[in-house]
Amino acid sequence: MTPARVGWNGRTVEEREAVISVYDHGFLYGLGLFETFRTYGGKPYLLNRHLERLQGGCAELGIRFAMSAEQVEEWTRRLLEENGLADGYVRLTVSAGEGALGLPTGDYEQPNALLLVKELPPANDDALMRGRELRLLQTRRNTPEGSVRFKSLHYMNSIIAKRELMGFGGGDGSAQGPGASGEAGRDEGLESETSEQLVHPPTPGAEGLQLTREGWLAEGIVSNLFFLKGGVVRTPSLDTGILPGVTRRRVLELAYAAGYPVEEGMYRWEDLLQADEAWMTNSIQELVPITTLSDNSGSRAVVSGGQAGPVVRKLLALYREDTLRPR
């Protein structure tokens, strides 16, 4: 099998040629950022916004990353072509670069940029319209690393949340939602929730939902949350410390332009249980309808009659139309 080609500091190389120093602070301290996006017709969608977020984070961390949107788009085009892909899932990673052992004392002048692509999963709109399960997790969303949440290489909180969702761990034992014991100690919470997860596993493709430490709705492990209640499209506020998702922002704009009232606010799990519709967003999966809400105790609630509702269907159609517009 021909080795996959990857992007390394603006070039395309065989994957074994892309090597990183053991002194790179991305490896030693998780000091770096990344963006994931997808292409439509070979062109990255909302690339300027992804780079705006990436470059803003790099500036705050003192990482001198300065590739333009035109450079990244051409780099992506070449890499897709060399891997035999018309379109793909794309991940752009910027690692701080080499430094002495110890925390940074200045800026990073020579960061490393890695570009990876892979095939997109096959589309199945029939299954998509049946919706997915959203599982309330015990693992709380950690607070942002800085003034806003970075899409950083330090992904431990999401990894722990994913392990809980898959039944390999029980979260941090601090959830106050259904089936959780707020008074239980850390070890007790882990033991009881692990056993509950084994009894009530999530359905394939389920996403995990994290709350803030204060119990507000936050976000999915790899997605932002939306729901419709009282005719208003609602999503947790950035004040909860969630990632300012690129797709989240675009969906808010599309909803407003289509005439839907929109609200960013502070919500509880109980608010979501009363929703008329719910969906998650991310740059790869677009808008994903949620038709089942569950927790580790086995409690389940059906949303929108078990099928994607009219508002998420409309917004998904608008989003897909938007991906085809010249930019």
Buried (B, 14 or more C-beta within 10 A) or exposed (E): EEEBBBBBBEBBBEEEEBEBBEEBBBBBBBBBBBBBBBBEEBBBBBBBBBBBBBBBBBEBBBBBBEBEBEEBBEBBBBBBEBBEBEBBBBBBBBBBBBBEEEEBEEBBEEBBBBBBBEEBEEEEEEEBBBBBBBBBBBBBBBEBBEEBBBBBBBBEBBEBBBBBBEBEBBBBBBBBBBBBBEEBEEEEBBBBBBEBBEEBBBEEEBBBBBBBEEBBBBBBBBBBBBBBBEEBBBBBBBEBBBBBBBBBBBBBEBBEEEEBEBEBBBBBBEBBBEBBBBBBBBBBBBBBBBBBBBBBBEBEBEBBEEBBBEBBBBBBEBBEEBBEEEE
